[in-house]
Every structure is written in structure tokens, then in C-alpha cells.
Amino acid sequence: MTVEITAEIPSATELVELYRAVGWTAYTNDPEGLVDAINGSFDVLTARSADGELIGLARTVSDGRTIAYLQDILVAPDHHRRGVGGALLDEVLHRTRHIRQLVLLTDAEDAQRAFYESRGFVEAHDFTPNQLRSFVRIG
């Protein structure tokens, strides 16, 4: 499958359709908030099929030097397991290579863990030589 990864801000309609396709209703229930969040991101990468359809997106929030947070990485369900997510994450890794820390939160699914570990990520409690802690507060 040919996929083009580009730094761009998709249209509001495309964003809502993609986030709806993956069931992320916290975003789709507030389309204006979704657009604002995307516009306020450090970097937004899209994956488009050969015919130009938006099939994936990754976005980071960052100070550009010491920390980058991979806020979202999503791929339309019809395009799962075709390398789209990996291509997006590889480009995020390339664009943040000069930033000291790249962090993320994700679901506690084995497939998620395997995907991120395949790109060099380590769960905070498994980090060595000193164990790390991660905390979250969702309001």
C-alpha cells in the first residue's frame, strides 16, 4: 500500500471523520475543540492513501527541546495492519530525534505495547537503570 506522510492540518470534516472512525468520541463530541487542539499542536502528520483519503494522523505537543508528548496516533480501521501507524510513528521519531524525552499514554493492550516497544519505547516501570513513575489525571 502506498501511503504519503505529510505535515499538514486536515480539514475539520476530515478530522471528525477519522476520529469518529476509530471511536474517539471524546474528540468528536466537541469538533471545535478537536480543531483547536490540532491547530495548537507542535507537529501534525497525516497519512493519505494514493487517492488522497486521510487514513491516519499523528500529533505531538512539545517545547521543541526537552520534551515531546505523542498525543494522538490513529489509523482508520480499514487500514490497520498495513504499516500506516508504523510509518507515522517513524516520522514522529525522526522529527523529535533532537528532543530529550518522547512520552505517551496508551491503552493497556498487548498489541499497543508490542507496537511501541518495536520502536524503542519502554514502559515507565520497566525503565532502567532507574525505574520511572508516570502519573495521569484525566478530568
Chimera marker file (.cmm) of the C-alpha trace (Angstrom):
<marker_set name="trace">
<marker id="1" x="0.000" y="0.000" z="0.000" r="1" g="1" b="0" radius="0.5"/>
<marker id="2" x="1.316" y="3.423" z="-0.941" r="1" g="1" b="0" radius="0.5"/>
<marker id="3" x="0.951" y="5.976" z="1.836" r="1" g="1" b="0" radius="0.5"/>
<marker id="4" x="2.105" y="9.572" z="1.837" r="1" g="1" b="0" radius="0.5"/>
<marker id="5" x="3.131" y="11.025" z="5.206" r="1" g="1" b="0" radius="0.5"/>
<marker id="6" x="2.942" y="14.820" z="5.241" r="1" g="1" b="0" radius="0.5"/>
<marker id="7" x="2.998" y="17.621" z="7.792" r="1" g="1" b="0" radius="0.5"/>
<marker id="8" x="-0.392" y="19.277" z="7.337" r="1" g="1" b="0" radius="0.5"/>
<marker id="9" x="-3.570" y="20.287" z="9.105" r="1" g="1" b="0" radius="0.5"/>
<marker id="10" x="-6.525" y="18.344" z="7.665" r="1" g="1" b="0" radius="0.5"/>
<marker id="11" x="-9.936" y="19.930" z="7.234" r="1" g="1" b="0" radius="0.5"/>
<marker id="12" x="-12.341" y="19.862" z="10.175" r="1" g="1" b="0" radius="0.5"/>
<marker id="13" x="-14.555" y="17.398" z="8.298" r="1" g="1" b="0" radius="0.5"/>
<marker id="14" x="-11.656" y="15.024" z="7.667" r="1" g="1" b="0" radius="0.5"/>
<marker id="15" x="-10.579" y="15.213" z="11.306" r="1" g="1" b="0" radius="0.5"/>
<marker id="16" x="-14.016" y="14.419" z="12.672" r="1" g="1" b="0" radius="0.5"/>
<marker id="17" x="-14.468" y="11.551" z="10.207" r="1" g="1" b="0" radius="0.5"/>
<marker id="18" x="-11.109" y="9.982" z="11.120" r="1" g="1" b="0" radius="0.5"/>
<marker id="19" x="-11.551" y="10.345" z="14.876" r="1" g="1" b="0" radius="0.5"/>
<marker id="20" x="-15.115" y="9.026" z="14.575" r="1" g="1" b="0" radius="0.5"/>
<marker id="21" x="-13.881" y="6.018" z="12.570" r="1" g="1" b="0" radius="0.5"/>
<marker id="22" x="-11.658" y="4.955" z="15.475" r="1" g="1" b="0" radius="0.5"/>
<marker id="23" x="-14.360" y="5.647" z="18.072" r="1" g="1" b="0" radius="0.5"/>
<marker id="24" x="-12.642" y="8.532" z="19.863" r="1" g="1" b="0" radius="0.5"/>
<marker id="25" x="-15.863" y="10.237" z="20.904" r="1" g="1" b="0" radius="0.5"/>
<marker id="26" x="-14.182" y="12.497" z="23.469" r="1" g="1" b="0" radius="0.5"/>
<marker id="27" x="-12.885" y="14.332" z="20.411" r="1" g="1" b="0" radius="0.5"/>
<marker id="28" x="-15.856" y="14.014" z="18.068" r="1" g="1" b="0" radius="0.5"/>
<marker id="29" x="-18.328" y="15.227" z="20.699" r="1" g="1" b="0" radius="0.5"/>
<marker id="30" x="-16.537" y="18.592" z="20.512" r="1" g="1" b="0" radius="0.5"/>
<marker id="31" x="-15.467" y="19.146" z="16.896" r="1" g="1" b="0" radius="0.5"/>
<marker id="32" x="-14.448" y="22.763" z="17.539" r="1" g="1" b="0" radius="0.5"/>
<marker id="33" x="-12.255" y="21.637" z="20.440" r="1" g="1" b="0" radius="0.5"/>
<marker id="34" x="-10.704" y="18.964" z="18.218" r="1" g="1" b="0" radius="0.5"/>
<marker id="35" x="-9.827" y="21.531" z="15.557" r="1" g="1" b="0" radius="0.5"/>
<marker id="36" x="-8.384" y="23.878" z="18.212" r="1" g="1" b="0" radius="0.5"/>
<marker id="37" x="-6.298" y="21.031" z="19.670" r="1" g="1" b="0" radius="0.5"/>
<marker id="38" x="-4.932" y="20.090" z="16.262" r="1" g="1" b="0" radius="0.5"/>
<marker id="39" x="-4.130" y="23.716" z="15.450" r="1" g="1" b="0" radius="0.5"/>
<marker id="40" x="-2.334" y="24.107" z="18.792" r="1" g="1" b="0" radius="0.5"/>
<marker id="41" x="-0.138" y="21.059" z="18.280" r="1" g="1" b="0" radius="0.5"/>
<marker id="42" x="3.636" y="21.186" z="17.857" r="1" g="1" b="0" radius="0.5"/>
<marker id="43" x="3.534" y="18.888" z="14.838" r="1" g="1" b="0" radius="0.5"/>
<marker id="44" x="0.701" y="17.227" z="12.933" r="1" g="1" b="0" radius="0.5"/>
<marker id="45" x="1.418" y="14.447" z="10.459" r="1" g="1" b="0" radius="0.5"/>
<marker id="46" x="-1.108" y="12.877" z="8.152" r="1" g="1" b="0" radius="0.5"/>
<marker id="47" x="-1.161" y="9.630" z="6.243" r="1" g="1" b="0" radius="0.5"/>
<marker id="48" x="-3.069" y="9.703" z="2.989" r="1" g="1" b="0" radius="0.5"/>
<marker id="49" x="-3.860" y="6.910" z="0.589" r="1" g="1" b="0" radius="0.5"/>
<marker id="50" x="-2.908" y="7.125" z="-3.088" r="1" g="1" b="0" radius="0.5"/>
<marker id="51" x="-6.284" y="8.722" z="-3.813" r="1" g="1" b="0" radius="0.5"/>
<marker id="52" x="-5.778" y="11.425" z="-1.151" r="1" g="1" b="0" radius="0.5"/>
<marker id="53" x="-8.043" y="9.990" z="1.548" r="1" g="1" b="0" radius="0.5"/>
<marker id="54" x="-6.988" y="10.813" z="5.119" r="1" g="1" b="0" radius="0.5"/>
<marker id="55" x="-6.305" y="7.406" z="6.676" r="1" g="1" b="0" radius="0.5"/>
<marker id="56" x="-4.079" y="8.279" z="9.625" r="1" g="1" b="0" radius="0.5"/>
<marker id="57" x="-2.781" y="11.058" z="11.817" r="1" g="1" b="0" radius="0.5"/>
<marker id="58" x="-0.148" y="11.615" z="14.482" r="1" g="1" b="0" radius="0.5"/>
<marker id="59" x="0.328" y="14.741" z="16.537" r="1" g="1" b="0" radius="0.5"/>
<marker id="60" x="2.772" y="15.900" z="19.149" r="1" g="1" b="0" radius="0.5"/>
<marker id="61" x="2.729" y="18.574" z="21.821" r="1" g="1" b="0" radius="0.5"/>
<marker id="62" x="6.176" y="19.891" z="22.715" r="1" g="1" b="0" radius="0.5"/>
<marker id="63" x="8.514" y="22.660" z="23.839" r="1" g="1" b="0" radius="0.5"/>
<marker id="64" x="10.737" y="21.619" z="20.948" r="1" g="1" b="0" radius="0.5"/>
<marker id="65" x="13.832" y="20.892" z="23.063" r="1" g="1" b="0" radius="0.5"/>
<marker id="66" x="13.361" y="18.805" z="26.185" r="1" g="1" b="0" radius="0.5"/>
<marker id="67" x="10.003" y="17.063" z="25.907" r="1" g="1" b="0" radius="0.5"/>
<marker id="68" x="7.562" y="15.953" z="23.265" r="1" g="1" b="0" radius="0.5"/>
<marker id="69" x="4.310" y="14.217" z="24.019" r="1" g="1" b="0" radius="0.5"/>
<marker id="70" x="2.801" y="11.949" z="21.385" r="1" g="1" b="0" radius="0.5"/>
<marker id="71" x="-0.787" y="12.957" z="21.981" r="1" g="1" b="0" radius="0.5"/>
<marker id="72" x="-2.522" y="11.077" z="19.175" r="1" g="1" b="0" radius="0.5"/>
<marker id="73" x="-1.672" y="8.423" z="16.672" r="1" g="1" b="0" radius="0.5"/>
<marker id="74" x="-4.605" y="6.879" z="14.875" r="1" g="1" b="0" radius="0.5"/>
<marker id="75" x="-5.317" y="4.927" z="11.723" r="1" g="1" b="0" radius="0.5"/>
<marker id="76" x="-8.688" y="4.314" z="10.101" r="1" g="1" b="0" radius="0.5"/>
<marker id="77" x="-9.783" y="0.729" z="10.877" r="1" g="1" b="0" radius="0.5"/>
<marker id="78" x="-9.890" y="-0.250" z="7.182" r="1" g="1" b="0" radius="0.5"/>
<marker id="79" x="-6.152" y="0.461" z="7.021" r="1" g="1" b="0" radius="0.5"/>
<marker id="80" x="-4.962" y="-1.278" z="10.200" r="1" g="1" b="0" radius="0.5"/>
<marker id="81" x="-2.046" y="-3.722" z="9.966" r="1" g="1" b="0" radius="0.5"/>
<marker id="82" x="-0.750" y="-2.216" z="6.730" r="1" g="1" b="0" radius="0.5"/>
<marker id="83" x="2.183" y="-0.237" z="8.126" r="1" g="1" b="0" radius="0.5"/>
<marker id="84" x="0.407" y="3.108" z="8.309" r="1" g="1" b="0" radius="0.5"/>
<marker id="85" x="0.791" y="3.525" z="12.070" r="1" g="1" b="0" radius="0.5"/>
<marker id="86" x="4.411" y="2.442" z="11.896" r="1" g="1" b="0" radius="0.5"/>
<marker id="87" x="5.134" y="4.937" z="9.111" r="1" g="1" b="0" radius="0.5"/>
<marker id="88" x="3.531" y="7.734" z="11.134" r="1" g="1" b="0" radius="0.5"/>
<marker id="89" x="5.436" y="6.803" z="14.289" r="1" g="1" b="0" radius="0.5"/>
<marker id="90" x="8.719" y="6.507" z="12.390" r="1" g="1" b="0" radius="0.5"/>
<marker id="91" x="8.247" y="10.054" z="11.081" r="1" g="1" b="0" radius="0.5"/>
<marker id="92" x="7.416" y="11.308" z="14.596" r="1" g="1" b="0" radius="0.5"/>
<marker id="93" x="10.618" y="9.667" z="15.847" r="1" g="1" b="0" radius="0.5"/>
<marker id="94" x="12.602" y="11.294" z="13.061" r="1" g="1" b="0" radius="0.5"/>
<marker id="95" x="11.144" y="14.750" z="13.727" r="1" g="1" b="0" radius="0.5"/>
<marker id="96" x="11.705" y="14.502" z="17.503" r="1" g="1" b="0" radius="0.5"/>
<marker id="97" x="15.154" y="12.890" z="17.400" r="1" g="1" b="0" radius="0.5"/>
<marker id="98" x="16.769" y="16.026" z="18.896" r="1" g="1" b="0" radius="0.5"/>
<marker id="99" x="14.251" y="16.213" z="21.779" r="1" g="1" b="0" radius="0.5"/>
<marker id="100" x="15.372" y="14.568" z="25.029" r="1" g="1" b="0" radius="0.5"/>
<marker id="101" x="12.115" y="12.821" z="26.009" r="1" g="1" b="0" radius="0.5"/>
<marker id="102" x="9.280" y="11.477" z="23.891" r="1" g="1" b="0" radius="0.5"/>
<marker id="103" x="6.413" y="10.212" z="26.030" r="1" g="1" b="0" radius="0.5"/>
<marker id="104" x="2.887" y="8.922" z="25.520" r="1" g="1" b="0" radius="0.5"/>
<marker id="105" x="-0.084" y="7.330" z="27.236" r="1" g="1" b="0" radius="0.5"/>
<marker id="106" x="-1.935" y="4.498" z="25.549" r="1" g="1" b="0" radius="0.5"/>
<marker id="107" x="-4.382" y="1.701" z="26.230" r="1" g="1" b="0" radius="0.5"/>
<marker id="108" x="-3.127" y="-1.308" z="28.196" r="1" g="1" b="0" radius="0.5"/>
<marker id="109" x="-3.387" y="-3.718" z="25.275" r="1" g="1" b="0" radius="0.5"/>
<marker id="110" x="-0.649" y="-6.198" z="24.409" r="1" g="1" b="0" radius="0.5"/>
<marker id="111" x="-0.689" y="-5.097" z="20.757" r="1" g="1" b="0" radius="0.5"/>
<marker id="112" x="-0.144" y="-1.485" z="21.802" r="1" g="1" b="0" radius="0.5"/>
<marker id="113" x="2.808" y="-2.455" z="23.964" r="1" g="1" b="0" radius="0.5"/>
<marker id="114" x="4.373" y="-4.537" z="21.195" r="1" g="1" b="0" radius="0.5"/>
<marker id="115" x="3.896" y="-1.732" z="18.657" r="1" g="1" b="0" radius="0.5"/>
<marker id="116" x="5.626" y="0.906" z="20.787" r="1" g="1" b="0" radius="0.5"/>
<marker id="117" x="8.352" y="-1.420" z="22.038" r="1" g="1" b="0" radius="0.5"/>
<marker id="118" x="9.165" y="-2.266" z="18.410" r="1" g="1" b="0" radius="0.5"/>
<marker id="119" x="10.156" y="1.401" z="18.026" r="1" g="1" b="0" radius="0.5"/>
<marker id="120" x="12.279" y="1.582" z="21.189" r="1" g="1" b="0" radius="0.5"/>
<marker id="121" x="9.736" y="2.757" z="23.762" r="1" g="1" b="0" radius="0.5"/>
<marker id="122" x="9.893" y="1.313" z="27.294" r="1" g="1" b="0" radius="0.5"/>
<marker id="123" x="7.059" y="1.298" z="29.816" r="1" g="1" b="0" radius="0.5"/>
<marker id="124" x="7.920" y="3.701" z="32.624" r="1" g="1" b="0" radius="0.5"/>
<marker id="125" x="8.023" y="0.990" z="35.308" r="1" g="1" b="0" radius="0.5"/>
<marker id="126" x="10.386" y="-1.118" z="33.160" r="1" g="1" b="0" radius="0.5"/>
<marker id="127" x="12.885" y="1.681" z="32.512" r="1" g="1" b="0" radius="0.5"/>
<marker id="128" x="16.450" y="1.003" z="33.646" r="1" g="1" b="0" radius="0.5"/>
<marker id="129" x="18.795" y="1.738" z="35.295" r="1" g="1" b="0" radius="0.5"/>
<marker id="130" x="16.344" y="3.680" z="37.467" r="1" g="1" b="0" radius="0.5"/>
<marker id="131" x="12.659" y="2.892" z="37.486" r="1" g="1" b="0" radius="0.5"/>
<marker id="132" x="10.383" y="5.745" z="36.449" r="1" g="1" b="0" radius="0.5"/>
<marker id="133" x="6.870" y="6.604" z="37.523" r="1" g="1" b="0" radius="0.5"/>
<marker id="134" x="4.211" y="8.105" z="35.355" r="1" g="1" b="0" radius="0.5"/>
<marker id="135" x="1.094" y="9.815" z="36.594" r="1" g="1" b="0" radius="0.5"/>
<marker id="136" x="-2.062" y="10.956" z="34.881" r="1" g="1" b="0" radius="0.5"/>
<marker id="137" x="-5.092" y="12.979" z="35.844" r="1" g="1" b="0" radius="0.5"/>
<marker id="138" x="-7.977" y="12.979" z="33.407" r="1" g="1" b="0" radius="0.5"/>
<marker id="139" x="-10.708" y="15.492" z="34.038" r="1" g="1" b="0" radius="0.5"/>
<link id1="1" id2="2" r="1" g="1" b="0" radius="0.2"/>
<link id1="2" id2="3" r="1" g="1" b="0" radius="0.2"/>
<link id1="3" id2="4" r="1" g="1" b="0" radius="0.2"/>
<link id1="4" id2="5" r="1" g="1" b="0" radius="0.2"/>
<link id1="5" id2="6" r="1" g="1" b="0" radius="0.2"/>
<link id1="6" id2="7" r="1" g="1" b="0" radius="0.2"/>
<link id1="7" id2="8" r="1" g="1" b="0" radius="0.2"/>
<link id1="8" id2="9" r="1" g="1" b="0" radius="0.2"/>
<link id1="9" id2="10" r="1" g="1" b="0" radius="0.2"/>
<link id1="10" id2="11" r="1" g="1" b="0" radius="0.2"/>
<link id1="11" id2="12" r="1" g="1" b="0" radius="0.2"/>
<link id1="12" id2="13" r="1" g="1" b="0" radius="0.2"/>
<link id1="13" id2="14" r="1" g="1" b="0" radius="0.2"/>
<link id1="14" id2="15" r="1" g="1" b="0" radius="0.2"/>
<link id1="15" id2="16" r="1" g="1" b="0" radius="0.2"/>
<link id1="16" id2="17" r="1" g="1" b="0" radius="0.2"/>
<link id1="17" id2="18" r="1" g="1" b="0" radius="0.2"/>
<link id1="18" id2="19" r="1" g="1" b="0" radius="0.2"/>
<link id1="19" id2="20" r="1" g="1" b="0" radius="0.2"/>
<link id1="20" id2="21" r="1" g="1" b="0" radius="0.2"/>
<link id1="21" id2="22" r="1" g="1" b="0" radius="0.2"/>
<link id1="22" id2="23" r="1" g="1" b="0" radius="0.2"/>
<link id1="23" id2="24" r="1" g="1" b="0" radius="0.2"/>
<link id1="24" id2="25" r="1" g="1" b="0" radius="0.2"/>
<link id1="25" id2="26" r="1" g="1" b="0" radius="0.2"/>
<link id1="26" id2="27" r="1" g="1" b="0" radius="0.2"/>
<link id1="27" id2="28" r="1" g="1" b="0" radius="0.2"/>
<link id1="28" id2="29" r="1" g="1" b="0" radius="0.2"/>
<link id1="29" id2="30" r="1" g="1" b="0" radius="0.2"/>
<link id1="30" id2="31" r="1" g="1" b="0" radius="0.2"/>
<link id1="31" id2="32" r="1" g="1" b="0" radius="0.2"/>
<link id1="32" id2="33" r="1" g="1" b="0" radius="0.2"/>
<link id1="33" id2="34" r="1" g="1" b="0" radius="0.2"/>
<link id1="34" id2="35" r="1" g="1" b="0" radius="0.2"/>
<link id1="35" id2="36" r="1" g="1" b="0" radius="0.2"/>
<link id1="36" id2="37" r="1" g="1" b="0" radius="0.2"/>
<link id1="37" id2="38" r="1" g="1" b="0" radius="0.2"/>
<link id1="38" id2="39" r="1" g="1" b="0" radius="0.2"/>
<link id1="39" id2="40" r="1" g="1" b="0" radius="0.2"/>
<link id1="40" id2="41" r="1" g="1" b="0" radius="0.2"/>
<link id1="41" id2="42" r="1" g="1" b="0" radius="0.2"/>
<link id1="42" id2="43" r="1" g="1" b="0" radius="0.2"/>
<link id1="43" id2="44" r="1" g="1" b="0" radius="0.2"/>
<link id1="44" id2="45" r="1" g="1" b="0" radius="0.2"/>
<link id1="45" id2="46" r="1" g="1" b="0" radius="0.2"/>
<link id1="46" id2="47" r="1" g="1" b="0" radius="0.2"/>
<link id1="47" id2="48" r="1" g="1" b="0" radius="0.2"/>
<link id1="48" id2="49" r="1" g="1" b="0" radius="0.2"/>
<link id1="49" id2="50" r="1" g="1" b="0" radius="0.2"/>
<link id1="50" id2="51" r="1" g="1" b="0" radius="0.2"/>
<link id1="51" id2="52" r="1" g="1" b="0" radius="0.2"/>
<link id1="52" id2="53" r="1" g="1" b="0" radius="0.2"/>
<link id1="53" id2="54" r="1" g="1" b="0" radius="0.2"/>
<link id1="54" id2="55" r="1" g="1" b="0" radius="0.2"/>
<link id1="55" id2="56" r="1" g="1" b="0" radius="0.2"/>
<link id1="56" id2="57" r="1" g="1" b="0" radius="0.2"/>
<link id1="57" id2="58" r="1" g="1" b="0" radius="0.2"/>
<link id1="58" id2="59" r="1" g="1" b="0" radius="0.2"/>
<link id1="59" id2="60" r="1" g="1" b="0" radius="0.2"/>
<link id1="60" id2="61" r="1" g="1" b="0" radius="0.2"/>
<link id1="61" id2="62" r="1" g="1" b="0" radius="0.2"/>
<link id1="62" id2="63" r="1" g="1" b="0" radius="0.2"/>
<link id1="63" id2="64" r="1" g="1" b="0" radius="0.2"/>
<link id1="64" id2="65" r="1" g="1" b="0" radius="0.2"/>
<link id1="65" id2="66" r="1" g="1" b="0" radius="0.2"/>
<link id1="66" id2="67" r="1" g="1" b="0" radius="0.2"/>
<link id1="67" id2="68" r="1" g="1" b="0" radius="0.2"/>
<link id1="68" id2="69" r="1" g="1" b="0" radius="0.2"/>
<link id1="69" id2="70" r="1" g="1" b="0" radius="0.2"/>
<link id1="70" id2="71" r="1" g="1" b="0" radius="0.2"/>
<link id1="71" id2="72" r="1" g="1" b="0" radius="0.2"/>
<link id1="72" id2="73" r="1" g="1" b="0" radius="0.2"/>
<link id1="73" id2="74" r="1" g="1" b="0" radius="0.2"/>
<link id1="74" id2="75" r="1" g="1" b="0" radius="0.2"/>
<link id1="75" id2="76" r="1" g="1" b="0" radius="0.2"/>
<link id1="76" id2="77" r="1" g="1" b="0" radius="0.2"/>
<link id1="77" id2="78" r="1" g="1" b="0" radius="0.2"/>
<link id1="78" id2="79" r="1" g="1" b="0" radius="0.2"/>
<link id1="79" id2="80" r="1" g="1" b="0" radius="0.2"/>
<link id1="80" id2="81" r="1" g="1" b="0" radius="0.2"/>
<link id1="81" id2="82" r="1" g="1" b="0" radius="0.2"/>
<link id1="82" id2="83" r="1" g="1" b="0" radius="0.2"/>
<link id1="83" id2="84" r="1" g="1" b="0" radius="0.2"/>
<link id1="84" id2="85" r="1" g="1" b="0" radius="0.2"/>
<link id1="85" id2="86" r="1" g="1" b="0" radius="0.2"/>
<link id1="86" id2="87" r="1" g="1" b="0" radius="0.2"/>
<link id1="87" id2="88" r="1" g="1" b="0" radius="0.2"/>
<link id1="88" id2="89" r="1" g="1" b="0" radius="0.2"/>
<link id1="89" id2="90" r="1" g="1" b="0" radius="0.2"/>
<link id1="90" id2="91" r="1" g="1" b="0" radius="0.2"/>
<link id1="91" id2="92" r="1" g="1" b="0" radius="0.2"/>
<link id1="92" id2="93" r="1" g="1" b="0" radius="0.2"/>
<link id1="93" id2="94" r="1" g="1" b="0" radius="0.2"/>
<link id1="94" id2="95" r="1" g="1" b="0" radius="0.2"/>
<link id1="95" id2="96" r="1" g="1" b="0" radius="0.2"/>
<link id1="96" id2="97" r="1" g="1" b="0" radius="0.2"/>
<link id1="97" id2="98" r="1" g="1" b="0" radius="0.2"/>
<link id1="98" id2="99" r="1" g="1" b="0" radius="0.2"/>
<link id1="99" id2="100" r="1" g="1" b="0" radius="0.2"/>
<link id1="100" id2="101" r="1" g="1" b="0" radius="0.2"/>
<link id1="101" id2="102" r="1" g="1" b="0" radius="0.2"/>
<link id1="102" id2="103" r="1" g="1" b="0" radius="0.2"/>
<link id1="103" id2="104" r="1" g="1" b="0" radius="0.2"/>
<link id1="104" id2="105" r="1" g="1" b="0" radius="0.2"/>
<link id1="105" id2="106" r="1" g="1" b="0" radius="0.2"/>
<link id1="106" id2="107" r="1" g="1" b="0" radius="0.2"/>
<link id1="107" id2="108" r="1" g="1" b="0" radius="0.2"/>
<link id1="108" id2="109" r="1" g="1" b="0" radius="0.2"/>
<link id1="109" id2="110" r="1" g="1" b="0" radius="0.2"/>
<link id1="110" id2="111" r="1" g="1" b="0" radius="0.2"/>
<link id1="111" id2="112" r="1" g="1" b="0" radius="0.2"/>
<link id1="112" id2="113" r="1" g="1" b="0" radius="0.2"/>
<link id1="113" id2="114" r="1" g="1" b="0" radius="0.2"/>
<link id1="114" id2="115" r="1" g="1" b="0" radius="0.2"/>
<link id1="115" id2="116" r="1" g="1" b="0" radius="0.2"/>
<link id1="116" id2="117" r="1" g="1" b="0" radius="0.2"/>
<link id1="117" id2="118" r="1" g="1" b="0" radius="0.2"/>
<link id1="118" id2="119" r="1" g="1" b="0" radius="0.2"/>
<link id1="119" id2="120" r="1" g="1" b="0" radius="0.2"/>
<link id1="120" id2="121" r="1" g="1" b="0" radius="0.2"/>
<link id1="121" id2="122" r="1" g="1" b="0" radius="0.2"/>
<link id1="122" id2="123" r="1" g="1" b="0" radius="0.2"/>
<link id1="123" id2="124" r="1" g="1" b="0" radius="0.2"/>
<link id1="124" id2="125" r="1" g="1" b="0" radius="0.2"/>
<link id1="125" id2="126" r="1" g="1" b="0" radius="0.2"/>
<link id1="126" id2="127" r="1" g="1" b="0" radius="0.2"/>
<link id1="127" id2="128" r="1" g="1" b="0" radius="0.2"/>
<link id1="128" id2="129" r="1" g="1" b="0" radius="0.2"/>
<link id1="129" id2="130" r="1" g="1" b="0" radius="0.2"/>
<link id1="130" id2="131" r="1" g="1" b="0" radius="0.2"/>
<link id1="131" id2="132" r="1" g="1" b="0" radius="0.2"/>
<link id1="132" id2="133" r="1" g="1" b="0" radius="0.2"/>
<link id1="133" id2="134" r="1" g="1" b="0" radius="0.2"/>
<link id1="134" id2="135" r="1" g="1" b="0" radius="0.2"/>
<link id1="135" id2="136" r="1" g="1" b="0" radius="0.2"/>
<link id1="136" id2="137" r="1" g="1" b="0" radius="0.2"/>
<link id1="137" id2="138" r="1" g="1" b="0" radius="0.2"/>
<link id1="138" id2="139" r="1" g="1" b="0" radius="0.2"/>
</marker_set>
